[in-house]
Amino acid sequence: MKKSVEEDVFIPLYPKSTVEDKSSLRSKFQERQFWSAVKLLSNVVLWDGIVQEDKVRDLGLSKLLNRYLLLNILNTPLGPENIEKCNKVVACLPERWFQDLKGGSTLPELLNFSQHLLQ
């Protein structure tokens, strides 16, 4: 899993003007790479309870979400597309990770993502 996250994930960052045209090859490639990374996130998180939780959280949240997915989400204009991306990421996260949290708090690895959601 670690090798896949570190070597197989690539989401290019193009200038906003380049990807605003959703029919452009760059935009389509960036979107395909984003959704592939989301699928990898969901697969990594499936190992929760089998592999140590801190390893799964490190790979899934620190490396995949914060290093790759969040950059793409932050560069996506606010609107339905951004909401869909956020919803898919949230759907990947195991509920049990949030059971012992106090109201209004989140996992440390999710602080930046949480701040984006609040916007």
N, C-alpha and C positions, 0 to 999 in steps of 0.2 A: 504494500500500500504506500509506504513511504517513497519508494522509487517512482511509483506512478505519479504521486503528487509533485515530487521534486523534478521529474524529468519529462513527464508527458503533458503537463498542463501548460498551455501557452495561450494567453488572451492578449492580443496586441492592443496597444493604445494608439489610436489614430486621432488626428485633430478633429474636433467636433464637426467642422465643416465637411470633412470627408465622410463621416458616418451618418450625417443627417439624411442623406439620400439612402433610404432603406433598400433600394434596388441595386446599390453599388456592390461590387464584389467584396470590397473591404468590409462594408457593413455586414453583409451576409456571413463572411468568414468570422468576424468578431462575434456575431450572435451564435453561430454554431459552436465556437470554442467556449463561449459562456455556458451554453446549455449542456455541453459535454462535461464541464467542470461541476455544474450543479448535479448532474447524474453521478459523477464520481463522489461528490460530497454525500449524497444519499447512500451510496454503497459503502463508503467509509464508516458512516454513522451506524449502519446495520451491524457492525462488529461490536458496538457498545454492549457490554455485558459478557462478551467473550474475550475481548482484548481489554487490557487495563483502560479504565475510563480516561485517565490523564493522557494516554497515548492517542486515543481516538479524538479527544478534544483538541490536542495539539495539532494533529494532522488535519482534522476537519475544520476547526475554527481558526486557529492561529495561522496555519499555512494556507489552506484553500480559501476560506471565507475572507480573511483579512488581507491576504497577499494578492489574491486574484479577483475573486467575485466582487468584493466591496468596491474596488476601483472601478469596475465596469458599472456597477449600480450607481455609484456617485456621479459617473459621467453620462448616465442616461437621464434625459430630461424628466422632470417630475410629471407624472401622468399615469395612464393605464399600464403602459409597458413597464414602468418602474415598479408599480404596485404588483404586477404579475411576477416580476423577478424576486421581489422581497417575499411575496407569499410562498413561492416555491422554495426559497431558502429556509424560511420559517418552518415549512412543512417537513423538512428534513430533520429538524432538531428533535431529539427524544424528550418527551415530557418529563421524564424522571430527572433530567438535569436541572429542572426548575422547581422541583418539589420542596426543597429545603430553603429556598430563598425567601427573604422577607419581602413584603409588599413594596413595589416600586423599585426593587433592585434587580440586577441581572448578573449574568456570568461576566467576569472580567474580560474575557475574550470577545464579548458581544457589545462592549460599551460603544464603539464607533458605529456599529450597525444599529444599535438601539437609538442613538442620537439621530441617525438618518431617518429612522422610522418615526420619531417624534416630529420631524419636520413635516 
